[in-house]
Amino acid sequence: MLKKLHSQKKTQLVLGLVMGICFGFLLQKGGVAKYDVIMGQLLLKDFTVVKIMLSAIVVGMVGIYLMKAIGMVELHPKSGSIGMTVVGGLIFGIGFALLGYCPGTISAAVGQGNLDALFGGLTGILIGSGIFAHFYPRLEKFLKVGWFGEITIPEYLKVNHWVVIIPVCLLIIFLLYTIESIGL
């Protein structure tokens, strides 16, 4: 079904734009484009962001693997390493700490008219990307430290994917229930 779509690049771009707009709209409606909500999360006072992210992980994880099971999609995991994770986490964390937005919430905040996200956020993304591109040749060796390639956790553990998905989903649901029960 989706294999036809794979060869239609213009349709993919349009779908990507539509899905991106829907994603931003839902982030905005969920309240995670608000600076106070994001800062509340960073200060461990408002868990709206965590609840939305954990809910998305459960729905996405189950949804993707159900679609894979019926042949609608193929997985193409991206390669990774500990070095890439550390560098990416530092860049993300510095930007998040300086402005209080992540890339997804920047777009949602720009969509709702937040000028700090428009000027600070988009400028930060461009500057951060430029700095990374500039230092990439020097970072390339470090980025490959702890290389684990194009593999998923179930493949790494050599188990059926549901052996990982079901316990992780149950753990996340328990965590969501706990967060809600204690009023966070």
ABEGO torsion letter per residue (X at the ends): XAAAAAABAAAAAAAAAAAAAAAAAAAAAAGAABAAAAAAAAAGABAAAAAAAAAAAAAAAAAAAAAAAAGABBBBBBBBBAAAAAAAAAAAAAAAAAAGBBAAAAAAAAAAGBAAAAAAAAAAAAAAAAAAAAAAAAAAAAAABGBAEBBBAAAAAGBBAAAAAAAAAAAAAAAAAAAAAAGX
